[in-house]
Amino acid sequence: MTIYTNLKDAHVYIFSHWVLDLLADKPNIVSIQGELVPYLVRSQRGKATAAYVKKIQSNKSSLAQSMTHTEDADAHDERSVFAFVAPANKYVERVNTVPQFYKVNRELPVQPVSDSTPWQPFQETNFIEDARERCPSKHAIGSACLIGPGLDMGAKSSIKKSVIGKHCKIGVGVKISHSVVLDYVNIGDGAVISNCTLCSGVQVGEKSKLTDTTVGHSFQIPPKTVCKGETKSVSTDNKWESSDY
């Protein structure tokens, strides 16, 4: 037996339909990683657990049947539990936090594409050349960028190593670097955006300076605002709400 300590759970699980019956019969199981998977692993060896699981397998609950398009989805099912270990040269990341979302968006444009890659080659979906043709400066957009359609970019502005969503409006003299900007974001003249994540619909006032900051959906940054290492979002009473990472 070989035990590894350098593997990370990607939290992607594929189960047979009868596992739904098991969960319905055992409502105390609330964690896939911490309870369900260990229980299924034990069922491969333990006689008592195996007998119980075999009984569950023979049931045909309405829940499991409603989620299958075949008459006998588990006719040849076994209680085997497998784990797939991705090769070291494959790109696998878990996106469950805003910083991780930022990291993956920054890394994807430079990842190689193969027949098994679940996204299109970025040269087919990247509107960087179209944006460059309409930009006042030929060198305004760096090569390691992913640009969505409909970018409106003012003179003397630059985008370096960033991902820009669709239909964003960037004013005059704006500097964006190492950032992820989602759809329909409006950035005012003279703003500086560095190492930030701006969600859809965000408006950044002119001459604002944002560093290491996450801005929530449709939040409005007033002009000449300076933020570093903060999270900005709209609260229920439309007042400013900020918190550190």
N, C-alpha and C positions, 0 to 999 in steps of 0.2 A: 504494500500500500504506500502511495506517495501522497503526502499532504503539502499543499501549497499555501503560502502566506502572502503571495503577491498578486492574487486574483481579486477582481472587484465585480460585485453583482450588478449586472446591467438592469435588473428588475424587469426583465421580459420573460414571461412564462406562458407555456402552451400546455393546456390540460385536455384530457378526454372529457366527454360530456358527463360521464358518471360522477366526476368530481363535484359537479353542481349538486347532485343528490347528497353527496357526503357533507358538503357545507350546509345544506338545508337540514341535515340530520344532526349536525354538530355546530350549532350557532355560537358555541364558545370559542371556535377557531376564528380569530379576527386578524391574524397576520399570515400572509402568504409565505414570506421569507422565514419568519420565526416559528411558525406553528404548522402550517399546512404542508410545506415541502418536507420538513423533518418527519411528519406523521406518515406521508407517503413513502418516504425512504424506509422507515421502520416496517411498513406493511410488506416490504419485499422479503423480510426475514422472519419477523415475529409471527408465530402461528395464530395467536388470538387476534391480532390486528389484521392479519391477512384474511382470516375467516370473515371478519366483519366487513372488510373492504370488498371481498368477493360477493357477499350478500348485497351490498350496496350496488355493485356492478350489475347484478341480476335485476334490480328494480328498473322500472321505466317511468320515471317521474314526468309530470307534465312540463316541468321547468326545463329539464334536459331535452326532452323531445321537441319542445317549441323552438329550440335553438339549433336544430339540425334539419337538413333537407334530404336525409336518407332514412330509409325505414329501419335500419339496424346499424347505427353509426359505430357502436362499440362491440360488434359481434366478435372481432378478433383482438380485442383490447387486452393488454397485459398490464401488470402493475409495475412495470419497469420505469425507473426514474433516471433520466440522463441529463448531463450538463454539457453544453457546447462551449468550448474554450476557443475564443477567437484567436487566430494567428497574430503574432506580434506586429506584422506589417499591415494589419487591417485597422481602419479607423472606427473606434467604438467609444461613444461617450454617453453618459447619462445626463440629461438636462432636467434638473429638478430645482434649480435656483436661478435667480437673475444673473449672478456672476457667471454661472455655467452656461446660460443661454448666450451671454455676451461672448464668452470664450469660444463656443462652438461656431457662432456666426462669423467670428474673425478667422477661424481655422478652415472652414469648409471651402472657401474660394481657392485655396491652394492645395486641396487634397486631390490625389489622382482619381480618375474615374475608370471603372471597369464594367464588365457586363453585369456584375452583380450589385453595382452601386445603385441605391434607390433614388438617386437624383440625376437630373440631366446634366450633361457637361455645361459648365457655366458660360462657355463661349456661346451657347445657344440661348441662354436666358439672361445674360448680362447685357444691359443696355449702355455699357460704358462708352462704346464708340459713338453711339447716337448722342449721348450726353456731351462727349468731347466736341463733336461737330457743332453743337449749339452753344458751347461755352466760349466766353470772350478770350480765354487763354488756352493754348494747346496743352500746357503742362499743369492745368488746374486740378486734374484728377490723376492720382497715382495708379500704377499698374495693379497693385494688390488690393483692388477695390471691387465691390459688387454693387452695381447701380441698377435700381428699378426704373421702370418706364416713367416718362413725364417729368423728369427733373427740371426744375427752373432754377438756374444758378446765376447769380450776379457776377459782375466784374471783380477782379482781384480777390476772388475766393478760391479756396483750395480744399481738396479732400484727399487724405492720405491714410492708407491701410484701414479703410472703414467700409461698412455695409450701409447702403442707403435704400430705403424702401421706395414704393411708387408714389408719384405725384407730390414730391417734397418741394418746398420752396426755400431756397437759400439766398439770402440777401447779398449785398455788396461787402467785400472785405471780410468774409466769414472764414474761419479756419477750423476745419474738422479733422481730427486725427485719432486713430485707434478707437473708433466708436461704432456703435450700432444704432442707426436711426430708422425707425419703422415708418409706416405709411402716413402720408398727409401731415408731415411735420413742417412747421413754418419757423425758420430761424432768421431773426432780424439782423440788420446791417452791423458789421463789426463784432459779432459774437465769436467767442472762442470755445470750442467743444473738444475736450480731450479725455479719452478713456471713459466715455459715458455710454449709457443706454437710454435712448429717448423713445418712449412708447408712442403708439399711433395718436395723431391729433395734437401732439404737444406744440405749444407756441413758446418760443424763446425770444425775449425782448432784445432790442438792439444793445450792443456793447456789453452783453452779459458774458461772464466767464465761468464755465462749468468744467470741473475736473473730478474724475472718479465719482461721478454722480449718476443716479438712476432717477428718471422722471416718469411718473405714471401717466396713464392714458388721459389725454386731453388736458393735462395740467398746463397752466400758463405761468411762465417765468417773467416777472416784471423786468423792464429795461434796467441795465447796469447792475444786475444781480451777480453776486459772486458766491459760488457754491463749491465746496470741496469735500468729498467723502460723505455725501448725504443722499437720502432717498426722499424725493418729493412726490406727493400724491394728493388727490382731491379728497377731502373728508366729506362726510355727509352734510355738513353745514357750510361747505364751500370755503372754509378757512384754510390757511396754510397748515399743512401737516408735514413735519420732517422728522427723520430719525437717522441715526448713524447706522452703518452696516452692522 
